[in-house]
Amino acid sequence: MSRLYGVIICGTALAIAAGLLEGVRRRSYWALAIPLLVGSLGVLSVAFWIGWALAMTRPQEATPQPDSARTPVGRRPRSAKQPSAS
């Protein structure tokens, strides 16, 4: 299925490129203005979406770490039920 999508995308890109080149050959203002407008609006909408997501994200509150997270590396935390060595 992904190959079919790839062929469709390639065909669409070639058709748009052919239309753009034909418009340039005819010296049409719209052949350059419309793709530039669509591309610019696409980039600006992505930028707006990123900005909106950043602005609407709630800040995370600091959560206290449990005692086991503060133990030094390589040492096991002490527990009340450890067997004695004697």
N, C-alpha and C positions, 0 to 999 in steps of 0.2 A: 504494500500500500504506500510506503514512503517513496518508492521509486515513481509511482504515479504522481504523487504530489510534487516531486522534483521535476518531472517532465512538464507538469502544468505550470509551475513557477518559471521554469526556463522559457517556455513558450510565451507566457505572458510578458516576461521581461523583454524578449526579442520583439514582440508586437509593439510594446510601448516604445522601445528604442527605434524601431522602424518609423513609427508615427512621429516621434520627435525629430528624427533626421529628415523626414519629408517636410515637416513644418519649417525646419531651418532652411531647407533647400528653397522653399517658397518664400522665405523671409517673413514668416508669420510671427508676430509678436506673441500670440497666444501659445504657440508651440513651446516657447521658453517660459512664459509666465505661469502657465497652469502647473507644469511639473515642479517648478520652483516654489509655488505657493503650497502645493500639496506636501512637498518635502519639508518645507519650513514649518507648516502647521503640525506635521507629524512629530518633528523634533521638539517643538515647543509644547505639545501636549504631553510628551514623555517627561520633559523637564517640569511641567506643572504637576504631573502625577507624583513625581519624586518629592517635590517640595510639599505637596499636600500630605503625603504619607509621613514626612518628617515633622511637619507642623502638628499633625493630629495624633502622633504617638505619645502616649502618656509616659512620663519618666518613671523608671522603676525605683521602688523604695529599697533601701539597703536592708537586707535580711541578716539577722545575727547568725554567725556560724556556730555549729555545735562544737562541744569541747573536743571531739575526736578530730575535727579538722585542724585544730591548733597544735596537735602533737608533733614533735620533731620527726623528721624523716628517718625511718629505720627503727623507730621505737614504737612499741605497741601501747595503746592506752591501758591504764590499769582498770581492772574491774573488781568488784567485791567478791566474785566467786572464783578467783584464780586459785588453783591448787598450790599449796605451799611446797617449797623445795625440801623440807625436812621430813 
